[in-house]
Amino acid sequence: MSWNKAIGAVSILAALLVSPFGYAQEEVHAAEMLEEHDFLHHQLGIVLGHAHISNGVKDGETNWQVLPSFGINYNYWFNEEWSIGLHTDIIVETYEVERHLDGESTEVIERETPVAPALMVGYKPHEHFGFLLGPGFELAPEEDLFLIRVETEYSIEMVEKLEFEAGIGYDFRIDAFDSWSLVLGIARSF
C-alpha cells in the first residue's frame, strides 16, 4: 500500500470520526452553555517513541529489535472521563520479523515503514491516568495486518490547554506478531 493510500485511509477515518459531531444539535440552558463552552472537546497530540519487537530478524537471526516511531493522536472528549479517537503510529524504519501462524509455524516478513491507525475508546478515571483500547490496521506495502491496541497514559498539564504525556502500549497483530511501545509527547486541547 502506498503512502498516498495510507494517508487517504487515515483522512477518511478522521472525517468519519469527526463528522457526526458536527451535525449534533440540542437546546441548552444559558448556564449549561457556559459550562459546555469552557470544556474543550478536541485534543491533538504528537508522540515520539520506540516500538519493541521480540521476534525481529536481523542478518538471518531472531533477536529483539527496538525501532524509532512517532505518532499523531486525535481524541474527541465527550466529558472528562470518556473519549474516542484516532491514534496513528508510524515506525520509521524497514525491518523483518518472524510471523507466527497457527501458534507454531513461522515465516519471515518484511515491514517497510508501516503506518498503524487505530480507532481508540478512552477512559480517564483519574485526572492524570487514562486507558485506551481499540481496533486498527498496520498498513505497509507488503501486506496490511489487523491489530488490537491497548494503551495506558499518564498526563500532566504544563500550561493551559497543553499537556505532557507518557504512555505505554501493546499491539496484538492477529496471526502475525506483537509489539509494545513506550512514548513521550505533548497534546493540545481546543
N, C-alpha and C positions, 0 to 999 in steps of 0.2 A: 504494500500500500504506500503510495507516495505521500510526501509531506502535505501537498495540496488536499488530498483526500482526508488525511488526518485532521488538518486544520478545519476543513469543511465539516467533518463529523463533529468536532468539538463545538464549532459555531452553531450547528443545528441543535445539538443537545442543550447548549446555553440558551438559545432562543426558545426552545420548547419549555425549558425550565422556568424562564422568567415571564413568558407571555401570559400565562393565566392570571398572574398577579396584576397585570396592567388593566384588566377588564373588571376586576372585582370592585364593586361599589356597595357602600352601605351608608345608612344615615347614622350619624354620631352626634351626641350632645356636645355642646361647646367645651365642657370640662374634659370629656374623653378625647376630643380633637386635639386639645393642647397636650395631653399626656401622650397620645399616639404620635404627635408631631415630634416630641422630644426623643422617642425611641427610634434608633437607627436600624432599619431592617437589613440593609445590604452591607456585605463585608467582602473585600477583595484582599487576598494575601499572596505573597511571594515567599517561597521557602527554598533553602539550599540544603542539600544533604548527601547522604551516601546510601546506596542500596547494597545490601549484604546478601550474597547468594552462596549457599553452602556447596552446591554441586556444580560450580563453574568448571569449565575446561580450558586449560591453557597449555600449549605445547603438547597436546595429546594426553595430559594427565588431569585427573579430577582434583580440584582444590577450591579453597574458599576465595571468593572474589568480592572486593569492595569497590563499587563503581560510583563515580560522581553523578549527582542528579539535581534537578531543580523542579519546582512545582508552582503551578498557578492555581489558587483555590478561590472559588466564589461560593459564598453562603448567603441564603436568604433566611433571616431570623423571624419566625412567626411571633415569638415572645423571647424572654430572656433565657428560656431553657431549651427550646426546640428549633431546629433549623433543617433546611435541605440545601444541598449544594453540589457543585461540580468541582471535583478535585482532580487535576491533571498532573501526573508525574512524567518527567522525561529523563531517561538515562542517556547521558551524552556520549556514550561510547558504544562501539560494536563489540560483542562478546559472544562466546559459545558457552552452552550449558547442557548438562545431561537432562533429557526429558524423560520423566518416569511415566511409563504406560502400564496399566493393569497392576500397578503396585510392584512389579518385578522387572519387566523388560525396560531397557533404556535405549535411547538414541541421542546423538549429539545434534543440537540445533543451533543455528546462528541467529542472533538478535541484533539487528542494525538500528541503533538509536531509537528504541521503542518509545512510543507515546502511550500513556495509560490513563485515560479519563475514567472516572468512576462517579456515579450518582450517589451521594452520601446523605444519610439521615443522621443528624447530630443531636445529642442530648448533653446539656451542661447542667449537672445537678449542683454545682458549686461555682462560685464566682470565677475561679481560676481553672478548674478541671473540666474537660469535655471528652465525650466518647462518640465515635462515628463508625458507621457500618454501611456498606453498600456494594452493589454490583458494578462491574465495568468491563473494559476490554483493554488488552495490551495490543496496540496496533504497530506492526512492523512490516516491512516489505516482504519478508519471508512467509509470515503467517500471522493471523490475528488470534489471540488467545483470550478466552473468557476468564474473568477473575472476580474474586470476592475480596474486598478490602476492609480491614479493621484498623482503626486508629484511636489513639488517645493523645490529648493535647493538654499542655499547661500554658496559660497565657497571663501576662501582666500588662496592664495599661501603662504605657510610657508617658504619653501626653494624651490630651483629649482626642478621642477617635482613632488613636494609633496604639496597637498592641504588639508586644514582643511575644513570639510563640516558640515553644519547643515541643516536638512531637515524636512519637514512635508509631510505626505502622507495620502491618503484616499483609502481604498479598498472597492469596491462595490462587494460583493459576491452575484451573481444573485440567486434569490429565497432562500436566506439564511439569512445572517446578514452582517452588515457593521462594519468597524473598522477604526480608524485613528491612525497614528504613528508619534512619534517625535523621531528623530535620530541625533546622532553626530558621526562623523567618519573622516577617512583620506583616501585620494585617491592618487595613484601614477600613473603618466603618463610615458609611454615608447614607 
